[in-house]
Amino acid sequence: MSLLTDLINLNLSDCTEKIIAEYIWVGGSGMDVRSKARTLSGPVGDPRQLPRWNYDGSSTGQAPGEDSEVILYPQAIYRDPFRRGNGILVMCDCYTPQGEPIPTNKRRNAAKIFGDPAVAAEETWFGIEQEYTLLRKDVKWPLGWPLGGFPGPQGPYYCSAGADKAFGRDIVDAHYKACLYAGIDISGINGEVMPGQWEFQVGPCVGISAGDQLWVARYLLERITEIAGVVLSFDPKPIQGDWNGAGAHTNYSTKSMRSNGGYEVIKEAIQKLGLRHKEHIAAYGEGNERRLTGRHETADINTFVWGVANRGASIRVGRDTEKSGKGYFEDRRPASNMDPYVVTSMIAETTILWNSA
């Protein structure tokens, strides 16, 4: 095993200019992250210089067997914390051989929205709070919970320390450092209210990069839990009953919101979001109705309400924003399994481009 570890940790830059590039894409379910690696002749820093590639879409639920080829378009590059050296991770989106985005390619439409001159001028910032649950591999039961049983009630676990309260911290810290190494704008981590549940935050990120970075951060977490022999769950309500669900609260601001008088712009944006509540809920993650019940720090899925410092609201505005008259707000509705390309671009579209008249 020591030899295997030595081989895994080989620094290729000591003996060759060739590098390994891991191409990453979103699979057919909309939540499965796929990847495969290829050798390149030397270091690459611009995704436009990377070759397109293909894969068997019939094996990922993205193409029929008789016409299975799907083309990967490189979009963003990150450092590879697993291979290190000059190795890279490449976030891609997916197209037919004719150049049309396949139905599960949510990045293309998001890029069009963020590329709109009105949206680009507003310099949209996003900060996404990704919650997730760690499960034991063989029984799919939360890490640290008694097998077939339940721990004590919620209360001691949020941001906790101790072997009887915090479960899986080694995975969480490994992921934190891997994200920083990769170049992800990860801004923090914390233990969540339900034991075995954690959160990491990505942002602030501008426009389309929020989606790219969150997907790569999810990929890194999948790889790290794979190494640890732990199952990663993005289910918005992994355990029924008196336990918190898992969300992906999305913090958002525009240049106008961050400028003097921005609080009025924020209130106008929130009003627009309220008018399109049903459309947003439909796009904010599968199974979200099990989480948005009006309990456990959520608003009811059928109700739109906003408030200052209210964690039971659909939209929360911070006290600092209210006091300073400018800043950002938090959309608390997205589920942990949401697609960040869909959610971020939809928020920008509704608040900047959509006309309620």
C-alpha positions as a Markdown table, in Angstrom:
| # | Residue | x | y | z |
|---|---|---|---|---|
| 1 | Met | 0.0 | 0.0 | 0.0 |
| 2 | Ser | 2.9 | 2.4 | 0.6 |
| 3 | Leu | 4.0 | 1.9 | -3.0 |
| 4 | Leu | 0.5 | 2.6 | -4.2 |
| 5 | Thr | 0.5 | 5.8 | -2.2 |
| 6 | Asp | 3.9 | 6.8 | -3.5 |
| 7 | Leu | 2.6 | 6.3 | -7.1 |
| 8 | Ile | -0.5 | 8.3 | -6.5 |
| 9 | Asn | 1.6 | 11.1 | -5.1 |
| 10 | Leu | 4.1 | 11.2 | -8.0 |
| 11 | Asn | 4.9 | 14.7 | -9.2 |
| 12 | Leu | 4.7 | 14.5 | -12.9 |
| 13 | Ser | 6.4 | 17.9 | -13.4 |
| 14 | Asp | 9.7 | 16.2 | -12.3 |
| 15 | Cys | 9.9 | 14.1 | -15.4 |
| 16 | Thr | 7.5 | 15.3 | -18.1 |
| 17 | Glu | 5.8 | 18.4 | -19.4 |
| 18 | Lys | 2.6 | 16.4 | -20.0 |
| 19 | Ile | -0.3 | 17.0 | -17.6 |
| 20 | Ile | -3.5 | 15.3 | -16.7 |
| 21 | Ala | -6.8 | 17.1 | -17.2 |
| 22 | Glu | -9.9 | 15.9 | -15.5 |
| 23 | Tyr | -13.0 | 16.9 | -17.5 |
| 24 | Ile | -16.1 | 17.3 | -15.3 |
| 25 | Trp | -19.7 | 17.6 | -16.4 |
| 26 | Val | -23.2 | 17.2 | -14.9 |
| 27 | Gly | -24.9 | 13.9 | -15.8 |
| 28 | Gly | -28.5 | 13.0 | -16.8 |
| 29 | Ser | -30.1 | 13.2 | -13.3 |
| 30 | Gly | -29.1 | 16.8 | -13.0 |
| 31 | Met | -27.2 | 16.0 | -9.7 |
| 32 | Asp | -24.7 | 13.3 | -10.7 |
| 33 | Val | -21.3 | 14.7 | -11.4 |
| 34 | Arg | -19.3 | 12.8 | -14.0 |
| 35 | Ser | -15.6 | 13.0 | -15.0 |
| 36 | Lys | -12.9 | 11.4 | -17.0 |
| 37 | Ala | -9.2 | 12.3 | -17.6 |
| 38 | Arg | -7.0 | 12.8 | -20.5 |
| 39 | Thr | -3.3 | 13.6 | -21.1 |
| 40 | Leu | -2.3 | 17.0 | -22.5 |
| 41 | Ser | 1.1 | 17.9 | -24.0 |
| 42 | Gly | 1.7 | 20.7 | -21.5 |
| 43 | Pro | 0.2 | 23.2 | -19.0 |
| 44 | Val | -2.9 | 25.1 | -20.1 |
| 45 | Gly | -4.4 | 28.2 | -18.3 |
| 46 | Asp | -7.2 | 29.2 | -20.7 |
| 47 | Pro | -10.2 | 26.9 | -21.2 |
| 48 | Arg | -10.4 | 28.2 | -24.8 |
| 49 | Gln | -7.1 | 26.5 | -25.5 |
| 50 | Leu | -8.4 | 23.1 | -24.3 |
| 51 | Pro | -9.6 | 20.5 | -26.8 |
| 52 | Arg | -13.3 | 19.5 | -26.9 |
| 53 | Trp | -13.9 | 15.9 | -26.0 |
| 54 | Asn | -16.8 | 13.4 | -26.2 |
| 55 | Tyr | -18.4 | 10.7 | -24.1 |
| 56 | Asp | -21.1 | 8.1 | -24.3 |
| 57 | Gly | -24.3 | 9.9 | -23.4 |
| 58 | Ser | -26.4 | 6.7 | -23.5 |
| 59 | Ser | -24.5 | 5.7 | -20.3 |
| 60 | Thr | -25.4 | 8.9 | -18.4 |
| 61 | Gly | -29.0 | 9.2 | -19.5 |
| 62 | Gln | -28.2 | 12.0 | -21.9 |
| 63 | Ala | -28.5 | 10.4 | -25.3 |
| 64 | Pro | -30.0 | 7.4 | -27.1 |
| 65 | Gly | -27.8 | 4.4 | -27.8 |
| 66 | Glu | -28.1 | 4.8 | -31.6 |
| 67 | Asp | -26.8 | 8.4 | -31.4 |
| 68 | Ser | -24.9 | 8.4 | -28.1 |
| 69 | Glu | -22.0 | 10.9 | -28.7 |
| 70 | Val | -22.1 | 14.0 | -26.5 |
| 71 | Ile | -19.5 | 16.8 | -26.9 |
| 72 | Leu | -17.8 | 18.4 | -23.9 |
| 73 | Tyr | -17.0 | 22.1 | -24.2 |
| 74 | Pro | -14.4 | 23.2 | -21.6 |
| 75 | Gln | -15.6 | 26.3 | -19.7 |
| 76 | Ala | -13.5 | 26.8 | -16.6 |
| 77 | Ile | -10.2 | 25.6 | -15.2 |
| 78 | Tyr | -9.2 | 24.8 | -11.6 |
| 79 | Arg | -6.1 | 23.3 | -10.0 |
| 80 | Asp | -6.3 | 19.6 | -9.2 |
| 81 | Pro | -5.8 | 19.0 | -5.5 |
| 82 | Phe | -5.7 | 15.2 | -6.0 |
| 83 | Arg | -3.0 | 15.0 | -8.7 |
| 84 | Arg | -1.4 | 18.4 | -7.8 |
| 85 | Gly | 1.6 | 19.6 | -9.9 |
| 86 | Asn | 0.2 | 21.1 | -13.1 |
| 87 | Gly | -2.8 | 18.9 | -13.1 |
| 88 | Ile | -6.2 | 20.6 | -13.7 |
| 89 | Leu | -9.9 | 20.2 | -13.3 |
| 90 | Val | -12.0 | 21.3 | -16.2 |
| 91 | Met | -15.6 | 22.2 | -15.8 |
| 92 | Cys | -17.5 | 21.5 | -19.0 |
| 93 | Asp | -21.0 | 21.8 | -20.4 |
| 94 | Cys | -22.5 | 19.4 | -23.0 |
| 95 | Tyr | -23.6 | 19.7 | -26.6 |
| 96 | Thr | -24.7 | 17.5 | -29.5 |
| 97 | Pro | -22.2 | 17.0 | -32.3 |
| 98 | Gln | -24.2 | 19.6 | -34.2 |
| 99 | Gly | -23.4 | 22.2 | -31.5 |
| 100 | Glu | -26.8 | 22.3 | -29.8 |
| 101 | Pro | -26.9 | 22.3 | -26.0 |
| 102 | Ile | -28.4 | 19.0 | -24.7 |
| 103 | Pro | -31.5 | 19.3 | -22.5 |
| 104 | Thr | -29.6 | 18.8 | -19.3 |
| 105 | Asn | -27.1 | 21.6 | -20.2 |
| 106 | Lys | -28.3 | 24.4 | -17.8 |
| 107 | Arg | -25.1 | 26.4 | -18.1 |
| 108 | Arg | -25.8 | 27.6 | -21.7 |
| 109 | Asn | -29.0 | 29.5 | -20.8 |
| 110 | Ala | -27.4 | 30.9 | -17.7 |
| 111 | Ala | -24.5 | 32.2 | -19.7 |
| 112 | Lys | -26.9 | 33.9 | -22.0 |
| 113 | Ile | -28.7 | 35.6 | -19.1 |
| 114 | Phe | -25.4 | 36.7 | -17.5 |
| 115 | Gly | -24.1 | 37.9 | -20.8 |
| 116 | Asp | -27.1 | 40.2 | -21.3 |
| 117 | Pro | -25.7 | 43.8 | -21.2 |
| 118 | Ala | -28.2 | 44.9 | -18.5 |
| 119 | Val | -27.2 | 42.0 | -16.3 |
| 120 | Ala | -23.5 | 42.4 | -16.9 |
| 121 | Ala | -23.7 | 46.1 | -16.0 |
| 122 | Glu | -25.1 | 45.2 | -12.6 |
| 123 | Glu | -22.1 | 42.9 | -11.7 |
| 124 | Thr | -24.3 | 40.3 | -9.9 |
| 125 | Trp | -22.7 | 38.8 | -6.8 |
| 126 | Phe | -23.7 | 35.4 | -5.4 |
| 127 | Gly | -22.8 | 33.6 | -2.2 |
| 128 | Ile | -24.2 | 30.1 | -2.0 |
| 129 | Glu | -24.6 | 28.2 | 1.3 |
| 130 | Gln | -24.4 | 24.5 | 0.3 |
| 131 | Glu | -25.8 | 22.1 | 3.0 |
| 132 | Tyr | -25.2 | 18.4 | 2.8 |
| 133 | Thr | -25.5 | 15.2 | 4.8 |
| 134 | Leu | -22.9 | 12.5 | 5.4 |
| 135 | Leu | -24.2 | 9.0 | 5.4 |
| 136 | Arg | -22.7 | 5.6 | 6.4 |
| 137 | Lys | -22.0 | 3.7 | 3.3 |
| 138 | Asp | -23.7 | 0.4 | 3.9 |
| 139 | Val | -26.8 | 1.5 | 5.7 |
| 140 | Lys | -27.4 | 5.1 | 4.3 |
| 141 | Trp | -27.9 | 6.4 | 7.8 |
| 142 | Pro | -26.4 | 9.7 | 9.0 |
| 143 | Leu | -22.8 | 9.6 | 10.2 |
| 144 | Gly | -22.7 | 9.5 | 14.0 |
| 145 | Trp | -26.3 | 8.3 | 14.5 |
| 146 | Pro | -26.9 | 5.0 | 16.3 |
| 147 | Leu | -27.5 | 2.3 | 13.8 |
| 148 | Gly | -31.3 | 2.1 | 13.3 |
| 149 | Gly | -31.8 | 4.7 | 16.0 |
| 150 | Phe | -31.8 | 8.4 | 16.7 |
| 151 | Pro | -29.4 | 10.8 | 18.5 |
| 152 | Gly | -30.6 | 13.3 | 21.1 |
| 153 | Pro | -32.8 | 16.2 | 19.9 |
| 154 | Gln | -31.4 | 19.1 | 17.8 |
| 155 | Gly | -29.7 | 21.8 | 19.8 |
| 156 | Pro | -26.1 | 20.7 | 20.7 |
| 157 | Tyr | -24.9 | 20.1 | 17.1 |
| 158 | Tyr | -24.9 | 23.4 | 15.3 |
| 159 | Cys | -21.3 | 24.7 | 15.0 |
| 160 | Ser | -20.4 | 22.2 | 17.7 |
| 161 | Ala | -17.2 | 20.5 | 18.8 |
| 162 | Gly | -16.8 | 17.1 | 20.4 |
| 163 | Ala | -16.9 | 13.4 | 19.5 |
| 164 | Asp | -20.5 | 13.1 | 20.6 |
| 165 | Lys | -21.7 | 16.1 | 18.6 |
| 166 | Ala | -19.6 | 16.7 | 15.4 |
| 167 | Phe | -19.3 | 13.8 | 13.0 |
| 168 | Gly | -17.1 | 13.9 | 9.9 |
| 169 | Arg | -15.0 | 16.9 | 10.5 |
| 170 | Asp | -11.9 | 15.4 | 8.8 |
| 171 | Ile | -13.9 | 15.2 | 5.6 |
| 172 | Val | -15.2 | 18.7 | 6.0 |
| 173 | Asp | -11.7 | 20.2 | 6.6 |
| 174 | Ala | -10.2 | 18.1 | 3.8 |
| 175 | His | -12.8 | 19.5 | 1.4 |
| 176 | Tyr | -12.2 | 23.1 | 2.7 |
| 177 | Lys | -8.5 | 22.9 | 1.9 |
| 178 | Ala | -9.0 | 21.1 | -1.4 |
| 179 | Cys | -11.4 | 23.9 | -2.5 |
| 180 | Leu | -8.8 | 26.6 | -1.6 |
| 181 | Tyr | -6.1 | 24.7 | -3.4 |
| 182 | Ala | -8.3 | 24.4 | -6.5 |
| 183 | Gly | -9.0 | 28.1 | -6.6 |
| 184 | Ile | -12.6 | 27.9 | -5.5 |
| 185 | Asp | -13.8 | 31.0 | -3.7 |
| 186 | Ile | -14.9 | 29.0 | -0.6 |
| 187 | Ser | -15.6 | 31.4 | 2.2 |
| 188 | Gly | -16.3 | 29.1 | 5.1 |
| 189 | Ile | -17.7 | 25.9 | 6.6 |
| 190 | Asn | -19.8 | 25.0 | 9.7 |
| 191 | Gly | -21.6 | 22.1 | 11.3 |
| 192 | Glu | -25.4 | 22.2 | 10.8 |
| 193 | Val | -28.4 | 21.9 | 13.1 |
| 194 | Met | -29.0 | 18.2 | 12.3 |
| 195 | Pro | -26.1 | 15.9 | 13.4 |
| 196 | Gly | -24.1 | 14.5 | 10.4 |
| 197 | Gln | -25.1 | 17.6 | 8.4 |
| 198 | Trp | -22.6 | 20.3 | 7.3 |
| 199 | Glu | -22.4 | 23.4 | 5.2 |
| 200 | Phe | -19.8 | 25.1 | 3.0 |
| 201 | Gln | -20.2 | 28.5 | 1.5 |
| 202 | Val | -19.0 | 29.6 | -2.0 |
| 203 | Gly | -18.7 | 33.2 | -2.9 |
| 204 | Pro | -18.9 | 36.0 | -3.5 |
| 205 | Cys | -18.7 | 35.0 | -7.1 |
| 206 | Val | -19.7 | 37.1 | -10.1 |
| 207 | Gly | -22.3 | 35.8 | -12.6 |
| 208 | Ile | -21.8 | 32.4 | -14.2 |
| 209 | Ser | -18.7 | 31.6 | -12.1 |
| 210 | Ala | -21.0 | 31.0 | -9.1 |
| 211 | Gly | -22.4 | 27.9 | -10.9 |
| 212 | Asp | -19.0 | 26.7 | -12.1 |
| 213 | Gln | -17.4 | 27.0 | -8.7 |
| 214 | Leu | -20.3 | 25.3 | -6.8 |
| 215 | Trp | -20.3 | 22.4 | -9.2 |
| 216 | Val | -16.6 | 21.9 | -8.9 |
| 217 | Ala | -16.8 | 22.2 | -5.1 |
| 218 | Arg | -19.5 | 19.5 | -5.2 |
| 219 | Tyr | -17.3 | 17.3 | -7.3 |
| 220 | Leu | -14.4 | 17.7 | -4.9 |
| 221 | Leu | -16.7 | 16.7 | -2.0 |
| 222 | Glu | -17.9 | 13.6 | -3.9 |
| 223 | Arg | -14.2 | 12.6 | -4.5 |
| 224 | Ile | -13.3 | 13.1 | -0.8 |
| 225 | Thr | -16.2 | 11.2 | 0.6 |
| 226 | Glu | -15.4 | 8.5 | -1.9 |
| 227 | Ile | -11.9 | 8.2 | -0.4 |
| 228 | Ala | -13.4 | 8.2 | 3.1 |
| 229 | Gly | -15.9 | 5.5 | 2.3 |
| 230 | Val | -18.8 | 7.8 | 3.2 |
| 231 | Val | -21.9 | 8.6 | 1.1 |
| 232 | Leu | -22.7 | 12.2 | 0.3 |
| 233 | Ser | -26.4 | 13.2 | 0.2 |
| 234 | Phe | -27.9 | 16.4 | -1.2 |
| 235 | Asp | -31.4 | 15.3 | -0.3 |
| 236 | Pro | -33.4 | 18.3 | 0.9 |
| 237 | Lys | -35.0 | 16.3 | 3.7 |
| 238 | Pro | -32.8 | 13.2 | 4.3 |
| 239 | Ile | -34.6 | 12.3 | 7.6 |
| 240 | Gln | -38.3 | 12.8 | 8.2 |
| 241 | Gly | -39.6 | 14.1 | 11.5 |
| 242 | Asp | -38.3 | 16.8 | 13.8 |
| 243 | Trp | -35.0 | 17.3 | 11.9 |
| 244 | Asn | -33.8 | 20.2 | 9.8 |
| 245 | Gly | -33.7 | 19.7 | 6.1 |
| 246 | Ala | -30.8 | 20.8 | 3.8 |
| 247 | Gly | -30.9 | 23.9 | 1.6 |
| 248 | Ala | -28.7 | 26.0 | -0.6 |
| 249 | His | -29.5 | 29.5 | 0.6 |
| 250 | Thr | -28.4 | 31.9 | -2.1 |
| 251 | Asn | -27.2 | 35.4 | -1.2 |
| 252 | Tyr | -27.5 | 38.0 | -3.9 |
| 253 | Ser | -26.7 | 41.6 | -4.7 |
| 254 | Thr | -26.3 | 43.9 | -7.7 |
| 255 | Lys | -24.2 | 46.9 | -8.2 |
| 256 | Ser | -27.3 | 49.1 | -7.6 |
| 257 | Met | -28.1 | 47.2 | -4.4 |
| 258 | Arg | -24.6 | 47.7 | -3.1 |
| 259 | Ser | -24.7 | 51.5 | -3.8 |
| 260 | Asn | -26.3 | 54.3 | -1.9 |
| 261 | Gly | -30.1 | 53.9 | -2.0 |
| 262 | Gly | -29.7 | 50.2 | -2.6 |
| 263 | Tyr | -32.3 | 49.2 | 0.0 |
| 264 | Glu | -35.1 | 50.5 | -2.2 |
| 265 | Val | -33.7 | 48.4 | -5.1 |
| 266 | Ile | -33.6 | 45.4 | -2.9 |
| 267 | Lys | -37.2 | 45.8 | -1.9 |
| 268 | Glu | -38.2 | 46.2 | -5.6 |
| 269 | Ala | -36.3 | 43.0 | -6.4 |
| 270 | Ile | -38.0 | 41.1 | -3.6 |
| 271 | Gln | -41.4 | 42.2 | -4.8 |
| 272 | Lys | -40.6 | 40.8 | -8.3 |
| 273 | Leu | -39.4 | 37.5 | -6.7 |
| 274 | Gly | -42.7 | 37.3 | -4.8 |
| 275 | Leu | -44.7 | 37.7 | -8.1 |
| 276 | Arg | -42.8 | 34.8 | -9.6 |
| 277 | His | -42.7 | 32.7 | -6.5 |
| 278 | Lys | -44.3 | 29.6 | -8.1 |
| 279 | Glu | -41.9 | 29.7 | -11.1 |
| 280 | His | -38.9 | 29.9 | -8.8 |
| 281 | Ile | -40.1 | 27.1 | -6.5 |
| 282 | Ala | -40.6 | 24.9 | -9.5 |
| 283 | Ala | -36.9 | 25.4 | -10.4 |
| 284 | Tyr | -35.4 | 25.3 | -6.9 |
| 285 | Gly | -34.8 | 21.6 | -6.4 |
| 286 | Glu | -36.7 | 18.3 | -6.4 |
| 287 | Gly | -38.3 | 17.2 | -3.2 |
| 288 | Asn | -38.3 | 20.8 | -1.8 |
| 289 | Glu | -41.8 | 20.4 | -0.6 |
| 290 | Arg | -40.6 | 18.0 | 2.1 |
| 291 | Arg | -38.3 | 20.7 | 3.4 |
| 292 | Leu | -40.3 | 24.0 | 3.0 |
| 293 | Thr | -43.0 | 23.2 | 5.6 |
| 294 | Gly | -43.0 | 26.4 | 7.6 |
| 295 | Arg | -41.0 | 24.6 | 10.3 |
| 296 | His | -37.2 | 24.1 | 10.9 |
| 297 | Glu | -36.2 | 27.6 | 9.8 |
| 298 | Thr | -38.3 | 27.6 | 6.5 |
| 299 | Ala | -41.3 | 29.4 | 5.1 |
| 300 | Asp | -44.2 | 27.2 | 3.8 |
| 301 | Ile | -43.6 | 26.3 | 0.1 |
| 302 | Asn | -46.9 | 27.9 | -0.9 |
| 303 | Thr | -46.3 | 31.2 | 0.9 |
| 304 | Phe | -44.0 | 34.0 | 0.0 |
| 305 | Val | -42.8 | 36.2 | 2.9 |
| 306 | Trp | -39.8 | 38.4 | 3.5 |
| 307 | Gly | -38.4 | 40.0 | 6.6 |
| 308 | Val | -35.3 | 41.4 | 8.3 |
| 309 | Ala | -33.3 | 38.8 | 10.2 |
| 310 | Asn | -36.2 | 36.4 | 9.8 |
| 311 | Arg | -34.9 | 32.8 | 9.2 |
| 312 | Gly | -38.5 | 31.6 | 8.8 |
| 313 | Ala | -39.0 | 33.8 | 5.7 |
| 314 | Ser | -38.6 | 33.1 | 2.0 |
| 315 | Ile | -36.3 | 36.0 | 1.6 |
| 316 | Arg | -34.2 | 37.3 | 4.5 |
| 317 | Val | -32.6 | 40.7 | 4.7 |
| 318 | Gly | -29.7 | 41.2 | 7.1 |
| 319 | Arg | -29.8 | 43.8 | 9.9 |
| 320 | Asp | -26.6 | 45.4 | 8.5 |
| 321 | Thr | -28.3 | 45.9 | 5.1 |
| 322 | Glu | -31.3 | 47.5 | 6.7 |
| 323 | Lys | -29.1 | 49.8 | 8.8 |
| 324 | Ser | -26.7 | 50.9 | 6.0 |
| 325 | Gly | -29.5 | 51.2 | 3.4 |
| 326 | Lys | -27.7 | 49.0 | 0.9 |
| 327 | Gly | -26.2 | 45.5 | 0.6 |
| 328 | Tyr | -27.7 | 42.1 | -0.2 |
| 329 | Phe | -30.4 | 39.7 | 0.6 |
| 330 | Glu | -30.7 | 35.9 | 1.0 |
| 331 | Asp | -33.1 | 33.7 | -0.9 |
| 332 | Arg | -33.7 | 30.8 | 1.5 |
| 333 | Arg | -36.0 | 28.8 | -0.8 |
| 334 | Pro | -33.4 | 26.8 | -2.9 |
| 335 | Ala | -33.0 | 23.1 | -1.9 |
| 336 | Ser | -29.6 | 21.5 | -1.4 |
| 337 | Asn | -30.0 | 19.7 | -4.7 |
| 338 | Met | -30.7 | 22.8 | -6.8 |
| 339 | Asp | -28.8 | 23.5 | -9.9 |
| 340 | Pro | -26.8 | 26.7 | -9.3 |
| 341 | Tyr | -26.8 | 27.6 | -13.0 |
| 342 | Val | -30.6 | 27.6 | -12.9 |
| 343 | Val | -31.0 | 29.4 | -9.5 |
| 344 | Thr | -28.5 | 32.2 | -10.0 |
| 345 | Ser | -29.5 | 33.0 | -13.5 |
| 346 | Met | -33.2 | 32.9 | -12.6 |
| 347 | Ile | -32.7 | 35.3 | -9.7 |
| 348 | Ala | -30.8 | 37.7 | -12.0 |
| 349 | Glu | -33.4 | 37.4 | -14.8 |
| 350 | Thr | -36.3 | 38.1 | -12.5 |
| 351 | Thr | -34.7 | 41.0 | -10.6 |
| 352 | Ile | -33.1 | 42.7 | -13.6 |
| 353 | Leu | -34.7 | 41.7 | -16.9 |
| 354 | Trp | -38.3 | 40.7 | -16.0 |
| 355 | Asn | -41.0 | 43.3 | -16.3 |
| 356 | Ser | -44.0 | 42.6 | -14.1 |
| 357 | Ala | -46.2 | 44.8 | -16.3 |
